[in-house]
């Protein structure tokens, strides 16, 4: 048994100039293409979900969508009021994202790390060891 499938995205547009309206009437006929037809086809038998999204992204670019709007639309499929928070967190983990609700805890972790780093940089007499090591190297180089 053979299975064949094809997916198509089709876009047809026509433009008719209207000289009777205000501002738009100053735009000339040569500023528009009177007819546009786009057909994007792909074999669909073995496409996975990401490949379908990539194909649809190409179609949306073809019809004039902004890449930023496309990304925003894709993210809105996950991060909306109708998607379970657990599912949203799975996506965040997969793409190493932090949800707004978790930023306060992340900030506290960063502050702890900064304080620990400062403590480690200080020597036993509260001097910065990194500076002492640099000074020692400088004096050793001068002795050669």
TAHUZI-V862651 format. One line per field, one symbol per residue. psi: psi as a letter, one per 40 degrees, with the letter a starting at -180 (. if undefined). A space follows every 50 residues. Layout:
# TAHUZI-V862651
psi = ???
This chain:
# TAHUZI-V862651
psi = hhhhihihhhhhiihhhheeibddeehideeihdhhhhhhiihedehidd ddddddddddddeeihdddddddddeddgieehhddddddddddefihid dedddddddddddddddddddiadffihdddddddddddddde.
